[in-house]
Structures are given as structure tokens and as C-alpha cells.
């Protein structure tokens, strides 16, 4: 994998989400936010998460009763890593994806302004898979070379009163062990 024009190259699916906007000028990308997601909750595979990020939330609300509160939701992420390790990019890294919501990190609010959102297909309580850790560690290594990323956190770290993902099933030590020694980012376990 490589990054060209703020997009991943290689074995990555590119799908354009309409849910993004410009980052504030002169705001460096200094944070990676790890999320966990499944639709319906606890179910893996299928296209529901992609449809949500692609702006089909209204359609989802008509398909399944678990999705009724998604009608009108406008959300996206830069990347999604499926259970089998497949990566889909929805928003270029230089743009602001709408993944963090009301958030704060190290005294800075509005984390979408300066972060890259990476969704892992999973739940707070189901162990994430080796393929996901492998892809995530490679992405963190790559992104830390391309952008001035200083830290990797969970959604729960930046929105603790409203979010719990990636949850207790996410193994931060495992991620740290897979990162290149030259990748200098702070993790919640440091």
C-alpha cells in the first residue's frame, strides 16, 4: 500500500462518501481514531456499514427495524477494515470525514478537524481479528510517515461519555507490538 493524492493505492476499494467537508486550513492531521462498527449490531459482513457511509441511511431504515434511528444520519469514516482485512476508503485523508462527533483530545475539540477515522468491523465485546490488527498496524505505520500523526486513540477516548468503541475487546498492546519500531505514536496504553 501507498498513499497518492491522499488516497490509498493497492488492494483497497475506493467508494466516495458524500459525508465530508474541508478541514480547517493549516490544521495538521495529528490523530488517528479507531472505531468499532457493525450493522445490525453484532452482525458482520454484508453492505450495511458501507451503505451508511455512502449516504443510504434512509434506505437502511426501510430495510431493517434495527436501522430506524439511522434515518437522516450523515456519517462517514476515512477507512473501514472488514473482519477479513479488506480495506475500503470513503474519504480522502486531506478531507474531514464525519466520524468523531462531539469530541475532545488533549484540549482540542472537534477531533474530525485533525484526525483520520478508521472503522473496524466489530463490536465492543467480540475480539477483533488478526487480519484487522495486521491491516491497522500497516495503516498506522504508513499514515505516520505521510502525516504528522502523534497519537492513536479509540472513539471512547475522545467521547467518553457517549461512545465505548472500539471497546474492551480491542487489544492496544497487540497493535503496539505490530507497529514498526520507527513509528512514534502515543497509544492509550502508553
ABEGO torsion letter per residue (X at the ends): XBBBGGBBBEBBBBBBBABBBBBBBGBBBABBBBBBBBOBBGBBEEAAAAAAAAGAAAAAAAABAAAAAABGBBBBBABBBBAAGBBBBABBAABBBBAAEBBBBGGBBGAAAABBBBBBBEBAABBBBAAAAAAAAAAAAAAAAABBBABBBBAAAABAAABAOAEAABBAAAAAAABBAABBBBBAAX
